[in-house]
Amino acid sequence: MSPLLDSIVQHVRSPKADLEAPFQMLVSMMERDFYLGRILTGRVTSGVIRVGDKVHGLRITDEGVQKIEDGKVVKLMKKKGTSMAVIEAAGAGDIISMAGLSGPAIGHTVANPEVLTALPAVELDPPTISMTFGVNDSPLAGRDGTHVTGAKIGNRLMAEAETNLAINVLPGPLSESYEVQGRGELQLGILIENMRREGFELSVSPPRVMYKTERGERLEPIEEVTVEVDEEHIGFVLETLNNRKGELLDMGPVPGTTGRTRVFMTCPSR
């Protein structure tokens, strides 16, 4: 690895870090600690931060920059290998984790109190699929897990939504049920499997597509479909996807193979 790392140092320009400017950090990760509360992780864009400094959280809204919360840094940590090391101060360019604020989330800015401008954040795609999570009310209830009540399921889902911005949790249509919105079946499937391994027992509904209205027009999520198939089956694949409202974008041979075709299509999530 040495030649590669030496080449990076030689050819890649070093970042411009301003240690004299006021402290600013964009939150890129978030987790919860039983003792410290919410822990915010991000790269320090400018300035220096020390334990005990006063800071506040900012976010960009349609009306402008909005203050979320004032607070004080109670703990600073930095990755050292695979473990976290407690530090007293950090400067521009450092990737740090801090505790002391409970309001800011991923995409928000933590800064010195005199700073009133928020850093630009990456806009997340809206959820496209929703499922209803609830208590297992089948005849086999209570045989597979230890966390079976609606309150425990709800607390686990709320904790997931706090650290995973791609998931929204809303009250469900029935008592002790919750509507969980995500960006695909795979994401929600991973959440269900994680909860099952943690000892949760729950019932889930079939996935439903989420629609939205813009400028008076009803819109639905569209997915990109890529299929690699032997040439003799391409007609059947195209016919099947056309019946599901698929539209062909591109089609051609798979490089490095013989008799294989790759098809690119768009298709409604439903």
N, C-alpha and C positions, 0 to 999 in steps of 0.2 A: 504493500500500500504506500510505501514511502515516496516513490516517484510520482504517484498520483497526487498525494497531499502536497508535495513540494511544488508541483505544477500549478495547483490551485493557488497557493500562496504567491507564486511568481506572476501568474497571468490574470487572476481575478482581482479587480480593484477592491481595495478595502472600503468598508462603509464609512459614510460621513456621520460621525457621532458628535453631537454638540452637548458637552457636559455642562456648559454654562447656562444653557436655556432652561426654562422651567420644566419640571418633571411631567412627562406624558407617557402613558402605556395603553395599548389597545388590547383588550381582553380576548384571548383566542381559545382558552380552555377554562373549564370550571369544574370543581368537584366539592364535595361536602365532607367535612371532618367532624367527628362526634364532639370534639372538644373545642376546636377553633371556629366552627361554623363554615361559611362559604370561603373557599380558597380560589383566588383568581390567578390565572397564569397568562403571561404574555411577554412580549419583547419590549423593553424600555426604548421608546423612540427618541427621547431627549431628556437631558437633565440627570439628576442624582436623587435617589430615594433612600431614606434611612428609617430604621425602626423608631417609631414614635412620631414621625412626620404626620402632619395633618393633610388629608387628601379629600377629594370628592369625586363622585361618579357623574359622567355626562353621557347623554345619548342624543342622536339626531332624530328629530321628528318632523312632520310636515310643517309645523309652525316654527321650526328652528331648533336650536340646541336647548335641551332641557336638563336641569340638574336633577339627579336621582337621589343622592344621599351625601351627607358629610360624615367623615369618620377619621380614624387614626390608624396607622399601620401598627399592628400588634406583633406581627411576625413576618420575616422575610426568609425565603428558602430558595435554593438553587440546586439544580441537578448536578450530581458528581458521579459519573458512571451511571449505575442503575439505582442509586440511592439519593435521597434528598439531604442536603447539608444546610444547616441554619446559618444565615449570614446577617451582618449588621447593616450593610449598605450595598447598593448596586447602582450602576451607571448606564448610560445610553449604550445599547447593543446587547446588554445582558438579557437573558431569558430567565425570568424569576416567577416565583409563586408568592402571593401575599395574602395575609388574613387581616381582617379588620372592618371590611365592608360587607353588608348583607344584601344590598340592592342591585349593584351592577351585575350584568350577565355577559355572555359572549357577544362581541361586537360593540360593546360600550367602552368608553374611555375613562381611565383613572388618571387624575392629574392633580397638580398643586391647586390650592383654592383660588389663586389669582388667574389661573387659566380658564377661559370661558369658551374655548373652541374645542369641538370634539374631532377626533381622528376619523377619516372615512372608513367605513366598515364594509365587508363583503355582504351583499344581499343574498339571503338564503332563498332557495326555491320553495314555493308554498306546498303544503301537503296535497297529495292527490288521491290517497286511499284512506278509508276509515273503517274501523271495526269496533264492535261493542264488547267490552270485557265485563264480566259479571261473576257472581257466585256460582259455583258448580251446584246445580239443583237436580242433577240426574240421580237415578237409583243407586249409583256407585259412589255417591259423594262421600268424601272423608277417607277414602281408602288409599289415595295416592300422594297426599301432601299434608303438611302441618299447618300452613297458613291458609285458612279456608274462608275467613270472614270478609265481608265487603269492605270493612274499614282497613284491614291490612292490605288488601289488594289496592285500594285507593291510595293509601300512603306510599306504596311501592311505585305506583304509576306516577304520582306527583313528584317523587324523588327522581324518577327517570326523566320527566319533562324538565326538571330544573337544570339538569346537566346535559341534556340532549335537545338542542334547539330545533331539531328536525321533527320532533314529536310534540303534538298538542294533546292535552287531556281535558275533556269537558264532561259535565254531568250527563249520564246516559238517559234514555227514555224511561227506564224502570228504576225502582229504588235499588240502591247498592249496585248500580251499573255505571260504566264510564265509556264515553266515546273516545277512542284513541285514534288520532289522525297522524299519518306518516307519509313518507315519500315513496312507498312501494310495499308490495307484499313481502319481499325479502327482509326489509327492515323490521316490520311488525312480527314476522316469523322468528327473527333472532330474539326480539324482546320476549315473545311468548316462551321460547326455549330456555332463555336465561331465567325467567321467573319459575319455570317448571323445575329447573335444576336447583333453585334456591328453596324449594319446598312449597311453592304456591300451587294451589289447586283452583282452577278457574274455568269458566265457560267463555267461548268467543264466538262471535257471529261470523258469517261469511263476509269477505271484504266487499266494500261498497265504493264506487267511484264518486269523487267529490266534484261537483260542478261549480262554476262561478260565473257571475254576470259582469260584463264590462261594456259600457256605452249601450246598455239595453240589449246586448247580445249574449246568449247563453253559451258558455265555452266549456269544453271537456278536456281532460289531459290526454295528450298524444304521446305514444312511445315509439322509439326507433327499434325495429326488429332486424336482426342480422341472422341469416340462415346459411349454413354451409351444407350442401347436399350433393349426392351423386347426380349426374346429368339426367339419368333416366327417370328420376323422381321429381325433377324441377316443376313439371306441369302440375302435379298433384299439390305441391307446396304452394305454388302461386294461386291455384284455385281455392285452396283452403283459406289462405289469408285474404283473398279478395272477398270471400263470403263473410269475413269478419271486418269488412270496411277497410282493408289494407290498401295502401297506394305504393306502387313501385317507384323507388328512387334511382336505383342503379343495380346492375347485374353483370357479372363477369366471372372469368375463371379464377380459381384460387391459385396464387403463385406457388410454384414448386410442387404442384400435384398434377395428376392426370385424371380427367374425367370428373373433376369436382367443380361446382359452381357456387359462388357466393352471391346472395341476394340481400339488398338493403331495402327496407320498406318502412313506412310509418303506419301505425295502427292505433285506434282508440284504446285506452286502457280497459274499457268495459268489455 
